[in-house]
């Protein structure tokens, strides 16, 4: 006999603990891309350092989201 599989509602998806980490990673990644483009257009060094820092933070947020998904 087939078991009934519960459907995921939008509320359950929005309340998932990994969603916050993924949203934060997306914001940091957008900041990383914008600072990289600023570094290219102005030929300055400090936006590139900031872009690398934001990229590392985005990766850390992604790892935290992955840990939340495995729980």
C-alpha positions as a Markdown table, in Angstrom:
| # | Residue | x | y | z |
|---|---|---|---|---|
| 1 | Unk | 0.0 | 0.0 | 0.0 |
| 2 | Unk | 1.3 | 3.4 | -0.9 |
| 3 | Unk | 2.0 | 5.9 | 1.9 |
| 4 | Unk | 0.7 | 9.4 | 1.7 |
| 5 | Unk | 3.6 | 11.8 | 1.4 |
| 6 | Unk | 3.1 | 15.1 | 3.1 |
| 7 | Unk | 3.3 | 18.1 | 0.8 |
| 8 | Unk | 5.6 | 21.0 | 1.6 |
| 9 | Unk | 3.7 | 24.2 | 2.1 |
| 10 | Unk | 5.1 | 27.6 | 1.4 |
| 11 | Unk | 5.0 | 28.3 | 5.1 |
| 12 | Unk | 7.2 | 25.3 | 5.9 |
| 13 | Unk | 9.7 | 26.3 | 3.3 |
| 14 | Unk | 9.9 | 29.9 | 4.5 |
| 15 | Unk | 10.4 | 28.8 | 8.1 |
| 16 | Unk | 13.3 | 26.5 | 7.2 |
| 17 | Unk | 16.4 | 27.4 | 9.2 |
| 18 | Unk | 18.6 | 27.3 | 6.1 |
| 19 | Unk | 16.6 | 29.9 | 4.2 |
| 20 | Unk | 18.0 | 32.8 | 6.3 |
| 21 | Unk | 21.6 | 31.6 | 5.8 |
| 22 | Unk | 21.0 | 31.3 | 2.0 |
| 23 | Unk | 19.4 | 34.7 | 1.8 |
| 24 | Unk | 22.4 | 36.2 | 3.7 |
| 25 | Unk | 24.8 | 34.4 | 1.4 |
| 26 | Unk | 23.0 | 35.8 | -1.6 |
| 27 | Unk | 23.3 | 39.4 | -0.3 |
| 28 | Unk | 27.0 | 39.0 | 0.5 |
| 29 | Unk | 27.5 | 37.5 | -2.9 |
| 30 | Unk | 25.8 | 40.5 | -4.6 |
| 31 | Unk | 28.0 | 42.8 | -2.6 |
| 32 | Unk | 31.0 | 40.8 | -3.6 |
| 33 | Unk | 30.1 | 41.2 | -7.3 |
| 34 | Unk | 29.4 | 44.9 | -7.0 |
| 35 | Unk | 32.7 | 45.6 | -5.3 |
| 36 | Unk | 34.6 | 43.5 | -7.9 |
| 37 | Unk | 33.0 | 45.6 | -10.6 |
| 38 | Unk | 33.9 | 48.8 | -8.7 |
| 39 | Unk | 37.5 | 47.6 | -8.4 |
| 40 | Unk | 37.7 | 46.9 | -12.2 |
| 41 | Unk | 36.2 | 50.3 | -13.1 |
| 42 | Unk | 38.2 | 52.4 | -10.8 |
| 43 | Unk | 41.5 | 50.5 | -10.8 |
| 44 | Unk | 41.7 | 50.8 | -7.0 |
| 45 | Unk | 42.9 | 48.1 | -4.6 |
| 46 | Unk | 40.5 | 48.5 | -1.6 |
| 47 | Unk | 37.3 | 47.4 | -3.4 |
| 48 | Unk | 39.1 | 44.2 | -4.4 |
| 49 | Unk | 40.0 | 43.4 | -0.8 |
| 50 | Unk | 36.4 | 44.1 | 0.2 |
| 51 | Unk | 35.1 | 41.9 | -2.6 |
| 52 | Unk | 37.3 | 39.0 | -1.5 |
| 53 | Unk | 36.2 | 39.5 | 2.1 |
| 54 | Unk | 32.6 | 39.5 | 1.2 |
| 55 | Unk | 33.1 | 36.4 | -1.0 |
| 56 | Unk | 34.6 | 34.5 | 2.0 |
| 57 | Unk | 31.7 | 35.5 | 4.2 |
| 58 | Unk | 29.3 | 34.4 | 1.5 |
| 59 | Unk | 31.0 | 31.0 | 1.4 |
| 60 | Unk | 30.8 | 30.7 | 5.2 |
| 61 | Unk | 27.1 | 31.5 | 5.1 |
| 62 | Unk | 26.7 | 28.8 | 2.4 |
| 63 | Unk | 28.4 | 26.3 | 4.6 |
| 64 | Unk | 26.2 | 27.2 | 7.5 |
| 65 | Unk | 23.1 | 26.8 | 5.3 |
| 66 | Unk | 24.4 | 23.3 | 4.3 |
| 67 | Unk | 24.8 | 22.4 | 7.9 |
| 68 | Unk | 21.2 | 23.5 | 8.6 |
| 69 | Unk | 20.0 | 21.4 | 5.7 |
| 70 | Unk | 21.6 | 18.3 | 7.0 |
| 71 | Unk | 20.0 | 18.6 | 10.5 |
